[in-house]
Amino acid sequence: SAAVATVLENLRDQGIIRGWRDELYPVAETFYESPMFLMERAAVPLLGVLEYGVHVNGLVPSSTGNSGSPPQMWMGRRAADKSKFPGMLDHIAAGGQPAGYSLAENVVKECLEEAGIPEEMTRAGIRSAGAISYETYSPKSDTITRAVLFNYDLYLPESFQPVPVDGEVQEFFLWTVDEILQSLDPEFHDPIKPNCYSVIIDWLLREGYLSPDVPGYLDILKELRSGDCQ
């Protein structure tokens, strides 16, 4: 870990690695094995390391009391000074999986740090909802991102209002399912951070808001787990 850190710090000082986080990321052959070493998270794509993270769908049940009525979803707007995707829409909470935390502990941490959600509220309303995987190439940085995202659905009280805490989010607001569906249009005026689309689409599929009768349904299902997943 120390030897890798020396090289990465040198690359940071040369301006090759940007958005330094001071967050150690475990590197292992699979998610459930002990890490071979730890490295700065911002440098992970440069080495082609498989990344892991958690994404939380913040949901508010329908106020009508009708169990069949769609919930609303909390959306956040990323801070304008973020190194990646500034100003874009995002989940209520999400983050990479750092060393020393279980997935559940990381969900609690991210919910508290990003949206001010108390730990007891997160633990009461959270449920795991599977995972997605993907690989993407960025021409700008000439890197390939390989990622597995563990998805969670967090049901929050109607009276709760998330608040930006760590400066990574400007604001939070609620969207209906219809608004979420409209946002999937490639020409939508207020784009969402790219990997959040996959998590949201996975939720729409799981909850039945996208019909299997729609052409391309099976292609979407396949693409949501098209990356390396180990």
C-alpha positions in Angstrom: 0.0 0.0 0.0 2.8 2.4 0.9 4.7 1.8 -2.4 1.5 2.3 -4.4 0.7 5.5 -2.5 4.1 7.0 -3.3 3.6 6.5 -7.0 0.0 7.8 -6.9 1.0 10.9 -5.0 3.7 11.6 -7.6 1.0 11.3 -10.3 -1.2 13.6 -8.3 1.5 16.2 -8.1 2.0 16.0 -11.8 -1.7 16.8 -12.3 -2.4 13.3 -13.8 -4.7 12.3 -11.0 -7.4 14.9 -10.2 -10.1 15.0 -7.6 -8.0 13.5 -4.8 -10.2 12.3 -2.0 -7.9 11.0 0.7 -10.1 7.9 0.8 -8.5 4.5 0.7 -10.0 1.9 -1.6 -9.4 -1.9 -1.2 -8.1 -3.8 -4.1 -8.8 -7.5 -4.2 -9.5 -10.3 -6.6 -13.2 -10.4 -5.7 -15.4 -8.3 -3.4 -15.5 -10.9 -0.6 -11.7 -11.5 -0.4 -9.2 -9.7 1.8 -7.6 -6.8 -0.1 -4.1 -7.2 -1.5 -3.4 -3.5 -0.9 -5.2 -0.1 -0.4 -5.1 2.8 -2.8 -6.4 6.3 -3.3 -10.0 6.1 -4.7 -9.5 8.9 -7.3 -6.8 6.8 -9.0 -8.8 3.6 -9.3 -9.8 4.0 -13.0 -6.2 4.6 -14.0 -5.3 1.1 -12.9 -8.5 -0.6 -14.3 -9.4 -1.8 -10.8 -13.0 -3.1 -10.4 -14.8 -0.5 -8.3 -17.6 -1.1 -5.9 -20.2 1.3 -4.5 -23.6 1.8 -3.0 -26.5 3.7 -4.4 -29.7 4.6 -2.5 -33.1 5.2 -4.0 -34.7 7.6 -1.5 -38.4 6.9 -1.6 -41.5 8.4 0.0 -44.7 6.3 0.0 -47.8 7.7 -1.5 -49.7 10.1 0.9 -53.0 8.7 -0.4 -52.8 5.6 1.7 -53.4 3.5 -1.3 -50.8 0.7 -1.4 -51.0 0.7 -5.2 -50.1 4.4 -5.6 -46.6 5.1 -6.8 -44.1 6.5 -4.4 -42.0 9.6 -5.1 -38.2 9.6 -5.3 -35.8 12.1 -3.7 -33.3 13.6 -6.2 -30.3 15.6 -5.3 -28.4 18.2 -7.4 -24.6 17.8 -7.3 -22.5 20.8 -6.2 -21.3 23.0 -8.9 -17.7 22.5 -7.8 -17.7 18.7 -7.9 -14.7 17.4 -9.9 -17.1 15.0 -11.8 -20.5 15.8 -13.2 -21.0 19.1 -11.5 -24.6 20.3 -11.2 -26.1 17.1 -12.5 -28.9 15.3 -10.7 -28.0 12.4 -8.4 -29.4 10.0 -5.9 -30.2 11.0 -2.3 -27.0 9.2 -1.3 -24.3 7.2 -3.0 -20.7 6.5 -2.7 -17.7 4.2 -3.3 -17.1 1.4 -1.0 -14.1 2.4 1.2 -11.8 0.1 3.2 -13.0 -0.8 6.7 -16.8 -0.5 6.2 -19.4 -3.1 5.5 -22.0 -2.3 2.8 -24.6 -1.5 5.5 -22.2 0.7 7.4 -21.4 2.6 4.2 -25.0 3.2 3.4 -25.6 4.6 6.9 -22.5 6.8 6.5 -23.4 8.1 3.1 -27.0 8.8 4.1 -25.9 10.8 7.1 -23.0 12.7 5.4 -24.8 13.6 2.2 -28.5 14.0 3.2 -28.5 14.4 7.0 -30.6 11.2 7.4 -30.3 9.9 11.0 -28.8 6.4 11.4 -32.0 5.0 13.1 -34.1 6.3 10.2 -31.8 4.7 7.6 -31.7 1.4 9.4 -35.5 1.3 9.8 -36.3 2.1 6.2 -33.5 0.5 4.2 -33.6 -2.7 2.2 -31.0 -4.2 -0.2 -32.2 -4.5 -3.8 -29.5 -6.3 -5.7 -26.7 -5.0 -7.8 -25.8 -3.7 -11.3 -22.5 -3.9 -13.1 -21.0 -2.0 -16.1 -17.9 -0.9 -18.0 -17.6 2.6 -19.6 -14.8 4.3 -21.4 -14.0 8.0 -20.9 -12.3 9.7 -23.8 -11.6 12.7 -21.7 -9.4 10.9 -19.2 -8.6 7.9 -21.5 -9.7 5.5 -18.7 -12.1 2.6 -18.4 -14.4 2.4 -15.4 -15.4 -1.1 -14.3 -18.0 -1.0 -11.6 -20.4 -3.0 -9.4 -23.1 -0.9 -7.6 -25.0 -2.4 -4.8 -28.6 -1.0 -4.9 -30.7 0.0 -1.9 -34.2 1.2 -1.5 -34.7 3.6 1.4 -38.3 4.4 2.4 -38.5 7.7 4.3 -41.3 9.4 6.2 -43.3 11.9 4.3 -42.5 14.5 7.0 -38.7 14.1 6.5 -36.7 16.7 4.5 -33.2 15.7 3.5 -30.6 18.5 3.8 -27.2 18.9 2.2 -24.5 18.3 4.8 -21.0 17.7 3.3 -21.2 20.2 0.5 -21.4 17.6 -2.3 -25.1 18.4 -2.9 -26.8 21.8 -3.6 -30.4 20.8 -3.0 -32.9 17.9 -2.8 -36.4 17.7 -4.3 -39.0 15.1 -5.0 -39.9 13.5 -8.3 -43.0 11.5 -9.3 -42.7 8.3 -11.3 -43.9 10.3 -14.4 -41.1 12.8 -13.9 -38.6 10.0 -13.5 -39.8 8.4 -16.8 -39.6 11.8 -18.6 -36.0 12.2 -17.4 -35.0 9.0 -19.4 -35.4 11.0 -22.6 -31.9 11.6 -24.1 -33.0 15.2 -24.8 -34.2 15.8 -21.2 -33.1 19.3 -20.2 -31.8 18.4 -16.7 -29.6 15.3 -17.0 -28.8 12.8 -14.3 -25.3 11.5 -13.4 -24.8 8.7 -15.9 -24.5 5.7 -13.5 -27.5 6.8 -11.6 -29.7 6.2 -14.7 -28.8 2.5 -14.5 -29.8 2.2 -10.8 -33.1 4.1 -11.4 -33.9 2.0 -14.5 -33.3 -1.1 -12.4 -35.8 0.2 -9.8 -38.4 1.0 -12.5 -38.0 -2.6 -13.8 -38.3 -4.1 -10.4 -41.4 -2.1 -9.5 -43.1 -2.8 -12.8 -43.1 0.8 -14.1 -41.4 -0.4 -17.3 -43.4 -3.1 -19.1 -41.8 -6.2 -20.5 -44.0 -5.7 -23.5 -41.9 -2.7 -24.5 -39.3 -3.6 -27.2 -35.8 -3.6 -25.8 -36.9 -4.6 -22.3 -34.7 -7.8 -22.3 -31.7 -5.8 -23.8 -31.9 -3.3 -20.9 -32.2 -6.2 -18.4 -29.0 -7.7 -19.8 -27.1 -4.4 -20.0 -27.7 -3.6 -16.4 -25.4 -6.5 -15.5 -23.1 -6.5 -18.4 -19.9 -5.7 -16.5 -17.6 -7.9 -14.5 -19.3 -8.9 -11.3 -17.2 -10.8 -8.9 
